[in-house]
């Protein structure tokens, strides 16, 4: 059994709401790739046509969608799946929170 947590525009919880950054697609992508590397994720694919990055590590997969609204404003959303014995979404929430903090710093 796994837990799935995703962020989106209309979410009521601040953590799970789409985050926007004053940067370009390339800068946000590179910062996010640095986050993945620091947290020992394996990048499975980067699709610049669909602006998606798929990464995984043991029991966790992340699909990130990066959208450049304009050259100086870019958003990122996450779709995180965790596979643990109990359907606990805490690990997914921790990953999302860490990613947003890393990108925003």
C-alpha positions in Angstrom: 0.0 0.0 0.0 1.3 3.4 -0.9 0.4 7.0 -0.2 0.1 9.6 -2.9 0.4 13.3 -2.2 0.3 16.1 -4.8 0.4 19.8 -5.0 -1.9 22.0 -7.1 -3.4 25.4 -7.6 -6.6 25.0 -5.6 -5.3 23.1 -2.5 -6.4 24.6 0.8 -3.3 23.6 2.7 -0.4 26.1 2.1 2.2 23.4 1.9 0.3 21.6 -0.9 -0.4 24.8 -2.9 1.6 25.4 -6.1 4.7 27.5 -5.3 5.9 30.3 -7.6 9.4 31.6 -7.9 10.9 34.7 -9.5 13.2 32.7 -11.8 13.4 31.0 -15.2 12.5 27.4 -16.0 16.2 26.5 -16.4 17.2 28.0 -13.1 14.3 26.3 -11.2 15.1 23.0 -12.9 18.7 23.2 -12.0 18.0 24.1 -8.4 15.5 21.2 -8.1 18.0 18.8 -9.7 20.5 19.9 -7.0 17.9 19.2 -4.3 17.4 15.7 -5.8 21.1 15.0 -5.8 21.6 16.2 -2.2 18.7 13.9 -1.1 20.1 10.9 -3.0 17.3 10.6 -5.6 18.0 9.0 -8.9 16.8 11.1 -11.8 15.0 8.7 -14.2 14.0 11.2 -16.8 14.0 14.9 -17.7 11.4 15.9 -20.3 11.9 19.5 -21.3 9.0 19.3 -23.8 6.5 18.5 -21.1 8.6 20.3 -18.3 8.6 17.2 -16.1 11.3 15.5 -14.0 10.8 12.0 -12.7 13.0 10.8 -9.9 13.0 7.9 -7.4 14.8 6.2 -4.6 13.8 3.3 -2.4 10.1 3.4 -1.8 9.6 7.0 -3.1 8.9 8.4 -6.5 8.5 12.0 -7.4 7.1 13.6 -10.6 7.8 17.3 -10.7 6.1 19.6 -13.2 7.8 23.0 -13.8 5.9 25.7 -15.6 7.4 28.9 -16.8 4.6 31.5 -16.5 6.8 34.1 -18.1 10.6 34.5 -18.2 10.7 35.8 -14.6 8.0 33.6 -12.9 8.0 29.9 -12.7 5.9 27.4 -10.7 6.5 23.8 -9.6 4.2 21.1 -8.5 4.9 17.6 -7.2 3.2 14.2 -7.4 4.9 12.0 -4.7 4.2 8.3 -4.2 5.6 6.5 -1.2 5.5 2.7 -0.6 5.5 1.8 3.1 3.7 -0.8 5.1 1.3 1.7 6.5 -0.3 4.3 4.2 1.3 7.2 5.9 1.8 10.4 3.9 4.2 12.0 6.3 7.3 11.0 4.3 5.7 12.5 1.1 4.8 15.7 3.0 8.4 16.0 4.4 9.9 15.6 0.9 7.6 18.3 -0.6 8.3 20.7 2.3 12.1 20.1 2.0 12.0 20.7 -1.8 10.0 23.9 -1.5 12.4 25.2 1.3 15.5 24.3 -0.7 14.2 25.9 -3.9 13.1 29.0 -2.0 16.5 29.5 -0.2 
